[in-house]
Amino acid sequence: MKKQKTSAILLKNTITLNNKKYDYFLKDNKDGTIFFECEDAKISQDFLAEDIAGVIIDLPKLILAEKEYSKKASEVIQFRVSPADRSKIEKKALKEGFDSVSSYLRENLLSI
């Protein structure tokens, strides 16, 4: 008899803000953590199960803050680097706890 692979439960829900619906997803990882994703709030990560209620309570503020930030951050700056330099920059960004090279560069360049 072939053993069936059980997949984690995926729950889709919505939150309504200013008459607009925003989707978010929860997936039980079966290890005490829950994967939470809300594209509109730019969240896609694992949380402890006991922290999910707080995330959902804060979700309206997070979505609105992300929308406000997106309005303000509409300009793009581009520059070229070598593959070796790109790798160094990415490693430094991760080492310093940034989730993106953009946020790492923005933080460092604006603090000069």
Residue, then its C-alpha position, 0 to 999 in steps of 0.5 A: m500500500k502506497k503511503q499518501k503524502t499529507s500536505a499542510i493545511l492552507l487557509k486563505n482569508t481576506i481583510t477589508l480596508n477602505n472597501k477593498k479586499y486584501d488576501y492573506f494566507l496561512k499554512d500550518n508547518k506542523d512544527g509549531t510555526i505558521f507560514f503567513e503571507c500577505e502580498d499587500a503588506k509585503i509579508s511572507q515568512d514563518f511565525l510562531a503559532e502564538d504570534i499569528a493573532g498579533v500579526i493579523i491584528d496589525l495587518p491593517k496598519l501594515i497594509l496601509a503603511e506599505k501602500e503609503y510607502s509605495k506611493k512615496a518610493s516611486e523613483v528608481i536608481q540603477f547602476r552597474v556592478s561586477p558579479a563579484d561586487r554584487s555577490k559581496i553586496e548581497k552577502k553584506a546585506l544578509k549579514e547585517g539583517f536586511d531582507s533586500v539589497s535595496s533596503y540595505l543600500r537605501e539605509n546605508l546611503l541615506s545615513i551618509 
